[in-house]
């Protein structure tokens, strides 16, 4: 049974047929019927009554004229058939079939079942009441012809035929009504989907962000104009073809990122690559998303990338300006820290050189002051040289758990940690990171010592480490973490933004370079460090470092 949709619904395999399609089949059936009747009349010319031959000829001419005009209206001019037009077509066929039945024997005619086809067509083309009306007209025409024209007696079979007509009209009408409703709903969905595709296509075509989609086999499925421009790629020549190698050639790293996303079925964010466009080197910011299929098919991957060359240039200028500002601030802080001990030394020396009236006790105090301030100045300069000369050495595979235990053991021997409870990870499986073992040791030692100094006597410091794996973390890739918590007074909210600044300290005897060294060491390893209030009070420092790669070399023992 054909499926009915709205008049303008497209047709094709797997789609609903429109009313225009049903009318087309109606036209073909009508012309075939009257042509067959006329042919039969002509073949039986000698035996047929003249009036029957005349009726057959008239029916053929009228049917041909009506069908030709209707076809011109609906299929040549592509006009939508109105309800009145549909009623006219179906009622015309009712009377046409009645005429055929009449000239072919009335009650004895073998064409009476054609009424069922006409009733079915009416039920499909018209609303439910219209289908019932067509059935009533067909039954009236058929039985009036039998009773009045052929003087046939009324019998039970006629009632059964009438019931059959009514049942067919009702059932076909209900089915047709359901199909029409489904067709209208499908037509609306198709229209919305078509509009959505147009809108999506317009959006993607006008985006400055490049969008490139490949299927599970690495074949190009889609690339918008921005992707073509950024990569220098002719998408039409590559659609449906393997494109991974070409993408990798045009933008080193992008092809590998797509392969990794498809293989691991995970998204990739904050990735940078480069592309050469007409001799101009572009920096591209890249993200890759993986689209999983609900039907069990292999996923596809979509790369979204932008030209961030200008942003990188601005960032470089900003970083340069920030470095210059930091150098200026650092120089001012260093000058301030040096100025105080120098002033004390100068004052003591002046008093010693002209203080003939000073007794030996005062002279001894001034001499001790000179030595103390000189030592303080020397220590400050040594720490500053350590901070400014901090460099990342050769990387190796470092066991962070072992490193944490070494640092905690060393801090336990420090005078500032006397009376402090120091706890660290129990023995467990190695936790590897790629880094400079000496620089990481210095950073962790400074961080744990700083925690112990603020925890104070009878305080507590807890150091833990864990493998973050694929879990969410600031690095956006597999990482390992070290957390240092202390039971000290914590950090005031107004000091949080300055806690890692050189020479910033809240301890009277502190130099303000310990946490600055930690921060620089972590940044040198492309990691991140954060500080917050610990759940039990005090401060909590969290360090995130990239996990060890398969190609890491020596292992720290």
Phi, psi and omega in degrees: 000133180293153179256129188264138175230188177294163186301328185262004183295137177292153181246165179150180181299131177079006180244165177285141174283149177270169176299328179297325178293318179296319177297323179299316177294326178296318178298314181298315179297320181296311182295320179298319181297308185290330177294318178295319179297315180296319179297318179297321179295321181290322180294321180264032185305316186291327182266341183282151176288144181303320181294328178292318178296320179296316179298318180297320179294316180296317179300319181296314183294316180295316180296320179296318181294313181296317181294317179300315179295320179294318180297319178300320183289315188267329187250332178270312179274350177056044175271142177287129180292130177280170179297320179298319179299317180295317176301317181297318181296315184290317179295324176300317180293327177300310182288330176295314179294323177299319178295320179296316179298321182296312184284348181253019171118359177063246182298335182267358185291141175272002181263001181302325178298345178298336176301326181295319178295319180295318179297319179297317178297319178297321180293327179283324185274331188250162172300167183305314177298326179295321178295319177296320179298318179298318179298320179295317179296317180297316180296319180297315181295319183293310184285330175296321179295319181293315187282315187274316185279320184254001177054035180283147181284151175283136180212176185297326181300325178294321178296321177296319178297318178299317177297322178297316178301314182295317181296317179296317179298318182291311182295314180295323179296317178297315178297315179298321179295317177299316181295321178297316179298315178297321179296318178297317179297317179295321179298319178295316179297317179298319179296315179295319179295319179297317179294321178297318178297318179296314180297315180297318178298319178296317181297311182295325181290333183258000177289143172276350177275131177285135179234121182225125182242134175236150177276183184298334180271003180083015178272142181291126177257325182198146171211127181276169183303324180297321178296319178298317182291317183291326182263347186068044188242137172265099187297324183299329180280348185245351182301128180084000182248155176297127189233359185302314182296321180293318178296318179296325178290318183286324181221088183307128181105332182289317178298319179293323178296320177295317179298316181297317180298318180290320182291313184270352182052050177219153182279155179237130183234159175051052178250141179244143175214181182228155178217144179258112180244108180054044179081356179260127181278122180251145172258126184247132171268128192234140168226146180234127177247145179251128179257111178277142181265135178287338183275008178087357179288162181296147183285165172244163181233139179239123176263129176243123186216152182228156173279108181249024181300312181295321178297319178296321178295316178297318179298319179297318178295320179295318179296321178297315178297320179295321179296318179296319177296319179296320179296318179297315179295320179295319179296318179296318179295317180296317179299321179295316181294327180282327185299319184297306178296326178296320179297319179296317180296316180300315181297317180295317180296319179300317180293324180291323184283330181245005184270070179293335182273356181290137175279174185294328179295317179294321179298321180295319178298316181293321178297317178297323179298318178298315180295317182297313181292328177294317178297317179299317179296318179296317179297319179298314180294324178296315179294323179294318177297322177297318181293311184289332181266011182294122180224148177279119179273199181295134180275149173213178182275110188253131174275105185295325181297317178293321179296318179298316181296322178296315182294318180296318179297322180290320179294327179301332181274353184281140180301327182290345182261010182295129180084358181268133175277117182251123179236144177218179182305138169292169178303133181205184180296151180302149179234102192265144172220154176270124179183179176275112185301319182292318181291320177294322178298316179297318181295313181293322178298314179299319183292316180292321178295319177300318178296319180294321180296323180278332177293323177074177180301141183068007176275184185219140175231129180239128180241123179233158177219151181203157176269116182279341177054232182269004182293158181298130177206164186296341183280341180072015179206168181308133185214165173242153185228149175232130180239130179241117180242139177232164181259023181286195183286353182083188184240129178296144184302325181287346180264350185300320184289341185248004190299332182258006179288140176300139177070008174268125180207152175251002177262131182303323183266004182276152179267341181079017180248347183298305180290332176296321176296318178301314182298314180295321181294318180294316179297323179298334178268012181060034178254195180213148177227137181228152178231142179204174178283132180290151181302325181267010186099167183084197182247152177227121177254130180241123179251133176242126180233144177301137178293161182293139176270165183295336184269009181296151187265249189293153180248132179287132180244000000 
